[in-house]
Amino acid sequence: MNTLSLKAVRIATLVVYTVLFALSANAANMPLEIYQPLDGYNAKNRYYHAYPGLEYNVQVAVVGGTYPYFYTLTDGPSAMEVSRIGGVVKWQVPVSMSGTQDITVEVTDSEGAVVSVSWQIEVTKDGFLFVDAVNGRTIENGGTGTLDNPWKTMRDVFGGDGKFDTHYPNSFVYWREGNYKLDAGFEDCHTDGGCRVPWYGSRKPIVWMAYPGETPLLNFNTEGRNAYILFSNTTQNLYIEGFEFNFNSNQRGIGLSITNGGNTTIRNNLFYGLNNCQGGGNNSHVFFNGGNGQYTAVVGNRAYESCGYWLLGYDSHKTLVANNEILSDIPLPIGPKTNIQNWTIRGNTIKGSTRLGAIWNQEYEYSGNIEINHNYIEMSGDDDVALKLLSSDPGGAIYVNRNTFIGHVIMQSARDSNGPWVLENNIIINDSNSPDKITFEGGDSSTDTVVIENNLVGDRSDNLLTGEGALTETYKDFLGVMGHQLGNEPKGPVPVRAVVEE
């Protein structure tokens, strides 16, 4: 095990720094791959449709290779842009446009590997619906769900109270600014209160988007309507973007429960108010409850206030959890738990206090090929846990590289029959007596399947990081080498098309 203590850093010479940079090339652990969108055309998926006159705004979700990635738009309308580093595709769709546009985005990683994705966007008003809590009208009062005559309530989108009723399946719904309550069909109501809204994926609209520039608020506990939402029937092509979700102490202790059939995106939402957890209830803001779906992106969200998880995952393979911000004392911010394969947890910021693990990879049943990189985790208490790894037996590879962990790092049940577990080029700060600041619980700390290399470690009392989590002036030469920071100016190919930086 090769660990760089603060003492070693303080006496470092230029030669030592040169060696560190060579060691920190950070070669790819997993192949470079695009999870969203997928090549081709899918009439049910948000990426493939645009409404004339509104902004088309999607994100290309990438995993593997060597981060950061650089995005180039090589085909598309002249007014379309992609952010060079963020991978956000923006296009103000002309009001008079219709028909199909071909799009290609090329992705280059930091070692020069290249992948691309091509898809078609159909510009049309067909298949789009609108709901407006302020200026809309219910179906009973003549609302038709168009831009000019929008619906008013969730019940309008649901289609009455019939769980199995087919009501505008595969339609895309724009929600305007306003406050919405759960007023759709309830089931499974408990005697002490709390129900669920069953949203059958194949029979209801499951592409929910905030109207550009607006933020709809969905309240899960108003006027006696107290529930969570269950996206059931192995929901495919679910897309939820731009909402404010106030779970408001609903009595079931869950926000969104998703039986994930794949091609799912949860993007740019705000989650809070889960303050009424139930014992053994998988309490969480977002719960992937099963389904074995692939190609999922949970990106750019913000969360606070949870008595359980923010994100809890069962069986959802090929999932990217990236660039989310989780604040306050959430016991389990990110928890891949059961039969998790090909997850990437990257670039998230987690601040607060928990002794369970800001990221707790629980690995019940077989799990593996999990990459945890470029996350910034700042735990406030001396006994708080930034990362906990618990492996199934047998279990697959877990790669933990280029993170900043302020808090304990715990390895549970490491043994020859699971792994490898690779922890390299991280910054680890805690008051553990272990020289590498990693604590082993059970298992075998000497097993060859645990690889701990080139981590920069120290105590909380050391002046390693600023209050904002950046390396201090003394250790600035490690910028872009150790920890979550990319460096001053990430290099990459010069884009051939116009870009917007994000």
C-alpha positions in Angstrom: 0.0 0.0 0.0 1.4 3.3 -1.0 0.1 6.3 0.9 1.4 9.9 1.0 1.3 11.3 4.5 1.4 15.0 5.1 4.9 14.6 6.5 6.0 13.1 3.2 4.3 15.9 1.3 6.0 18.7 3.3 9.5 17.4 2.4 8.6 16.7 -1.2 11.0 17.8 -3.9 10.4 18.5 -7.5 11.4 14.9 -8.2 8.8 13.6 -5.9 6.1 15.8 -7.5 7.2 14.5 -11.0 6.8 10.9 -9.8 3.4 11.7 -8.4 2.2 13.2 -11.6 3.4 10.1 -13.5 1.6 7.8 -11.0 -1.6 9.8 -11.4 -2.2 9.3 -15.0 -5.4 7.7 -13.8 -5.8 5.3 -16.7 -9.4 4.2 -17.4 -11.0 1.5 -15.3 -14.0 1.0 -17.4 -14.7 1.5 -21.2 -15.8 4.9 -22.4 -19.6 4.6 -23.0 -22.6 6.9 -23.6 -25.6 5.9 -21.5 -28.0 8.6 -22.7 -29.2 9.1 -25.3 -28.8 5.9 -27.3 -28.2 5.7 -31.0 -31.3 5.8 -33.2 -34.8 6.9 -32.7 -37.3 6.0 -29.9 -40.7 7.6 -30.1 -41.1 7.3 -26.3 -37.9 8.9 -25.2 -37.6 12.6 -24.4 -34.3 13.0 -26.3 -36.0 12.4 -29.6 -38.6 15.1 -29.6 -38.7 18.9 -29.5 -41.7 21.4 -29.4 -41.5 24.3 -31.9 -40.8 27.6 -30.2 -39.4 26.1 -26.9 -35.9 25.4 -25.9 -34.6 21.8 -26.4 -32.3 21.1 -23.5 -30.8 17.6 -22.8 -27.6 16.2 -21.4 -25.4 13.5 -22.9 -24.6 11.0 -20.1 -21.2 9.4 -20.3 -19.3 6.9 -18.1 -15.9 5.2 -18.2 -12.7 6.2 -19.8 -10.7 9.0 -18.1 -12.6 12.0 -16.8 -13.1 14.9 -17.7 -14.7 14.5 -21.1 -14.9 16.9 -23.9 -18.0 17.2 -26.1 -18.3 18.3 -29.7 -21.4 18.7 -31.8 -20.5 17.3 -35.2 -24.0 17.4 -36.7 -27.1 19.3 -36.0 -29.0 22.6 -36.7 -26.8 25.6 -37.0 -28.2 27.3 -33.8 -27.7 24.2 -31.6 -24.9 24.2 -29.0 -23.2 21.7 -26.7 -21.2 22.6 -23.6 -17.7 21.6 -24.2 -17.2 20.0 -20.7 -20.8 19.5 -19.4 -22.3 17.8 -22.4 -25.5 19.9 -22.3 -27.2 20.2 -25.7 -29.2 23.4 -26.1 -31.3 24.5 -29.1 -33.9 27.3 -29.3 -36.3 25.6 -31.7 -37.7 27.9 -34.3 -41.5 28.5 -34.0 -42.1 27.6 -37.6 -40.0 24.5 -37.7 -41.2 20.9 -38.2 -39.8 17.6 -39.3 -36.7 15.7 -38.3 -33.2 16.9 -37.4 -30.1 14.6 -37.3 -27.8 15.1 -34.3 -24.3 13.7 -33.6 -22.3 14.4 -30.5 -18.7 13.2 -30.2 -17.1 12.6 -26.8 -13.4 12.5 -26.2 -11.9 11.5 -22.8 -8.7 12.9 -21.3 -6.6 10.1 -22.8 -7.9 10.6 -26.3 -10.5 7.8 -26.5 -13.5 8.8 -28.6 -17.1 7.6 -28.7 -20.1 9.3 -30.4 -23.9 9.1 -30.4 -26.3 9.9 -33.3 -30.0 10.4 -32.9 -32.9 12.2 -34.5 -35.1 14.9 -33.1 -38.6 15.2 -34.4 -39.9 18.7 -34.2 -43.6 18.5 -33.7 -46.6 19.6 -31.5 -48.0 16.1 -31.6 -47.6 14.2 -28.4 -47.0 17.2 -26.2 -49.3 18.1 -23.3 -49.3 21.1 -21.0 -50.5 21.6 -17.4 -50.7 24.9 -15.6 -51.7 25.1 -11.9 -52.3 28.9 -12.1 -54.0 29.5 -15.5 -55.1 26.1 -16.6 -58.5 24.4 -16.6 -59.4 20.9 -15.4 -60.7 18.4 -18.0 -64.2 18.8 -16.4 -64.0 22.5 -17.0 -62.9 22.3 -20.6 -59.1 22.0 -20.4 -57.6 20.1 -23.4 -53.9 20.0 -22.4 -52.6 22.1 -25.2 -50.2 25.1 -24.8 -53.1 27.5 -25.4 -55.6 25.6 -23.2 -53.6 23.7 -20.6 -54.9 21.4 -17.9 -54.7 22.4 -14.3 -54.0 19.4 -12.0 -52.1 16.2 -11.7 -55.4 14.4 -11.8 -55.8 15.7 -15.4 -52.5 14.2 -16.4 -53.3 10.9 -14.6 -56.7 10.7 -16.2 -59.3 10.5 -13.4 -58.9 7.8 -10.7 -58.5 4.7 -12.8 -55.2 2.9 -12.0 -55.3 0.8 -15.2 -57.0 3.5 -17.4 -55.0 4.3 -20.5 -54.6 8.1 -20.7 -52.3 9.7 -23.2 -49.5 7.1 -22.9 -46.1 8.1 -24.3 -47.0 11.7 -24.3 -44.6 14.4 -23.1 -46.0 16.8 -20.4 -44.7 20.3 -19.8 -45.6 21.5 -16.3 -45.9 25.3 -15.8 -45.0 27.3 -12.7 -47.3 26.7 -9.8 -48.2 24.4 -6.8 -49.5 21.0 -7.5 -50.8 18.4 -5.1 -51.3 14.7 -5.3 -54.9 14.5 -6.4 -54.7 11.4 -8.7 -56.0 7.9 -7.9 -54.8 6.5 -4.5 -54.2 3.0 -3.4 -52.6 1.0 -0.6 -53.6 3.5 2.0 -52.5 2.7 5.6 -54.9 2.9 8.5 -52.7 5.6 10.1 -52.6 7.6 6.9 -50.5 7.6 3.8 -51.2 6.2 0.4 -49.5 5.8 -2.9 -50.3 7.1 -6.4 -49.8 4.2 -8.9 -48.4 5.5 -12.1 -48.5 2.7 -14.7 -45.6 3.5 -17.0 -47.2 2.0 -20.1 -50.6 3.6 -19.6 -49.8 7.2 -18.5 -47.5 10.0 -19.6 -44.1 9.5 -18.0 -42.0 12.3 -19.6 -42.4 15.2 -17.1 -40.6 18.4 -17.9 -40.7 21.8 -16.3 -41.7 24.5 -18.8 -38.4 26.3 -19.8 -37.5 28.9 -17.2 -40.1 27.8 -14.7 -40.2 25.5 -11.6 -43.3 23.6 -10.8 -43.7 22.6 -7.1 -45.2 19.2 -6.4 -46.4 18.8 -2.7 -46.8 15.3 -1.4 -48.9 16.2 1.7 -51.6 18.8 1.2 -55.3 19.0 2.1 -55.3 15.4 3.3 -53.7 14.1 0.1 -50.8 12.3 1.6 -48.9 9.8 -0.5 -45.8 8.9 -2.6 -45.7 8.2 -6.3 -45.0 4.6 -7.6 -43.9 4.4 -11.2 -44.7 0.7 -11.7 -45.1 -1.9 -14.4 -41.3 -1.8 -15.2 -41.4 1.8 -16.4 -39.3 2.5 -19.5 -38.2 6.0 -20.8 -39.1 7.8 -17.6 -37.9 11.4 -17.7 -38.3 13.8 -14.8 -36.7 17.2 -15.1 -36.9 20.6 -13.4 -39.3 20.0 -10.5 -39.3 21.0 -6.9 -40.5 18.0 -4.9 -41.7 18.8 -1.3 -42.3 15.4 0.3 -43.7 17.4 3.3 -43.5 14.6 5.9 -45.7 12.3 4.0 -46.5 9.3 6.1 -45.1 6.6 3.8 -41.5 8.0 4.0 -40.9 7.7 0.2 -41.0 10.3 -2.6 -40.5 8.7 -6.0 -40.4 4.8 -6.1 -39.5 3.6 -9.6 -39.6 0.1 -11.0 -36.9 0.9 -13.5 -37.2 -0.6 -16.9 -34.4 1.5 -18.3 -33.7 4.6 -20.3 -34.5 6.7 -17.2 -33.4 10.2 -16.5 -33.8 12.2 -13.3 -32.3 15.6 -14.0 -32.1 19.1 -12.4 -34.7 18.6 -9.7 -34.9 19.8 -6.0 -35.8 17.3 -3.3 -36.6 17.9 0.3 -39.0 17.4 3.2 -38.8 13.6 3.8 -39.1 13.8 7.6 -41.4 10.9 8.5 -39.5 7.6 8.0 -41.1 4.2 8.6 -39.1 1.2 10.0 -37.9 -1.0 7.2 -39.6 1.1 4.6 -36.7 1.9 2.2 -37.2 5.5 3.1 -35.8 7.7 0.3 -36.3 10.7 -1.9 -35.7 8.5 -5.0 -35.9 4.7 -4.8 -35.1 2.4 -7.7 -37.0 -0.5 -6.3 -36.1 -3.1 -9.0 -36.8 -3.8 -12.6 -33.2 -4.6 -13.9 -33.4 -1.5 -16.2 -30.3 -0.3 -17.9 -29.0 3.2 -19.1 -30.1 5.5 -16.3 -28.9 9.0 -15.5 -29.5 10.8 -12.2 -27.7 14.1 -12.8 -27.7 17.7 -11.6 -30.2 17.3 -8.8 -30.2 19.0 -5.4 -31.4 17.5 -2.1 -31.7 18.1 1.6 -33.9 17.0 4.5 -34.2 13.2 4.6 -34.5 10.8 7.5 -33.4 8.0 5.2 -31.7 8.0 1.8 -31.6 10.5 -1.0 -31.0 7.9 -3.6 -31.5 4.2 -3.0 -30.8 1.7 -5.7 -31.9 -1.9 -6.4 -31.2 -3.7 -9.7 -30.8 -0.7 -11.9 -27.7 -1.5 -14.0 -25.6 0.9 -16.1 -26.5 3.9 -14.0 -24.8 7.3 -13.8 -25.2 9.4 -10.6 -23.4 12.6 -11.4 -23.1 16.3 -10.4 -25.7 16.1 -7.7 -25.6 18.3 -4.5 -26.8 16.7 -1.3 -26.8 19.0 1.8 -27.8 18.7 5.4 -27.7 15.7 7.7 -29.1 13.0 5.5 -28.3 9.6 7.0 -27.7 7.8 3.6 -27.3 10.3 0.7 -26.3 7.8 -2.0 -26.9 4.0 -1.4 -26.4 1.5 -4.2 -27.7 -1.5 -2.3 -28.8 -4.7 -4.1 -27.6 -6.3 -7.3 -25.9 -3.1 -8.6 -23.8 -3.5 -11.7 -22.0 -0.8 -13.7 -22.8 2.2 -11.6 -20.7 5.4 -11.9 -21.0 7.8 -9.0 -19.1 10.9 -10.1 -18.7 14.6 -9.4 -21.2 14.8 -6.5 -21.0 17.2 -3.6 -22.2 15.8 -0.2 -22.0 17.9 2.9 -23.5 17.1 6.3 -23.2 14.5 9.1 -23.8 10.8 9.0 -22.1 7.8 10.7 -23.6 5.4 8.1 -21.8 6.6 5.0 -22.3 9.5 2.6 -21.8 6.9 -0.1 -22.6 3.4 1.3 -22.1 0.7 -1.3 -24.0 -2.1 0.4 -23.7 -4.8 -2.3 -26.3 -7.3 -1.3 -26.6 -10.0 -4.0 -23.9 -9.8 -6.6 -22.6 -6.3 -7.5 -19.6 -5.0 -9.3 -18.0 -2.7 -11.9 -18.7 0.3 -9.8 -16.7 3.5 -10.2 -16.7 6.3 -7.6 -14.7 9.3 -8.7 -14.3 13.1 -8.5 -16.8 13.4 -5.6 -16.3 16.0 -2.8 -17.6 14.7 0.5 -17.3 16.9 3.6 -18.6 15.4 6.8 -18.8 17.7 9.8 -18.3 15.3 12.7 -15.1 13.5 13.8 -17.0 10.1 13.7 -18.8 10.7 10.4 -18.3 8.4 7.5 -17.6 9.6 4.0 -17.4 6.3 2.3 -18.3 2.7 3.3 -17.8 -0.3 1.0 -19.6 -3.6 1.9 -19.1 -6.3 -0.6 -21.2 -9.3 -1.4 -19.4 -12.7 -1.6 -18.6 -13.1 -4.4 -18.5 -9.5 -5.5 -17.1 -7.5 -8.4 -14.7 -4.6 -8.9 -15.0 -1.3 -7.2 -12.8 1.6 -8.3 -12.5 4.6 -6.0 -10.3 7.3 -7.5 -9.8 11.1 -7.5 -12.3 11.8 -4.6 -11.9 14.2 -1.7 -13.1 12.5 1.5 -13.4 14.5 4.7 -14.6 11.8 7.0 -13.9 8.1 7.6 -13.4 5.6 4.8 -14.5 2.1 5.9 -13.9 -1.2 4.1 -16.3 -4.0 5.2 -15.8 -7.7 4.6 -12.9 -7.5 2.1 -11.8 -11.0 1.2 -10.1 -12.9 -1.7 -13.5 -13.8 -3.2 -14.5 -10.2 -3.9 -13.0 -7.2 -5.5 -10.7 -5.9 -6.6 -11.2 -2.8 -4.5 -8.9 -0.1 -5.9 -8.5 3.2 -4.0 -6.1 5.6 -5.6 -5.3 9.3 -6.0 -7.9 10.3 -3.4 -7.5 12.9 -0.6 -8.6 11.3 2.7 -8.9 13.4 5.8 -10.0 12.0 9.2 -8.6 11.3 12.7 -8.2 7.6 12.2 -5.0 6.0 13.6 -4.6 4.0 10.5 -1.6 5.4 8.4 -3.7 5.3 5.2 -6.8 6.7 7.0 -8.8 3.6 5.9 -10.6 1.5 8.5 -11.2 -2.2 7.9 -14.2 -3.9 9.6 -14.3 -7.7 9.2 -12.7 -9.5 6.3 -9.0 -9.4 5.5 -7.2 -6.1 5.2 -4.1 -7.9 3.8 -5.9 -9.5 0.8 -4.4 -8.9 -2.6 -7.9 -7.8 -3.9 -7.6 -4.5 -1.9 -5.3 -2.1 -3.7 -4.5 1.3 -1.9 -2.2 3.5 -4.0 -1.1 7.1 -4.1 -3.6 8.7 -1.7 -2.9 12.0 0.0 -4.0 11.7 3.6 -4.0 13.8 6.8 -5.8 14.7 10.0 -8.6 17.3 10.2 -6.1 19.6 12.1 -3.8 19.7 9.1 -4.0 22.6 6.7 -4.5 20.5 3.6 -7.7 22.1 2.3 -9.3 25.5 2.4 -12.8 26.0 3.9 -14.2 25.5 0.4 -12.5 22.2 -0.1 -9.8 23.3 -2.4 -6.1 22.4 -1.9 -4.3 25.1 0.0 -1.3 27.0 -1.4 1.1 24.6 0.2 -0.3 21.6 -1.7 -1.3 23.4 -5.0 1.0 21.1 -7.0 -1.4 18.3 -6.4 -4.2 20.2 -8.1 -5.6 18.0 -10.8 -3.6 15.0 -9.5 -5.1 14.1 -6.1 -8.7 14.6 -5.1 -11.8 15.8 -6.8 -10.5 19.0 -8.4 -9.9 18.8 -12.1 -7.2 21.5 -12.3 -7.0 25.0 -13.5 -7.7 24.4 -17.2 -8.7 20.9 -18.3 -7.3 20.3 -21.8 -9.1 18.7 -24.6 -9.8 18.9 -28.3 -10.8 22.2 -29.9 -14.5 22.0 -30.7 -15.5 22.2 -34.4 -18.9 23.6 -33.6 -20.2 26.5 -31.4 -20.3 25.6 -27.7 -21.7 27.1 -24.5 -19.6 26.6 -21.4 -21.3 25.3 -18.3 
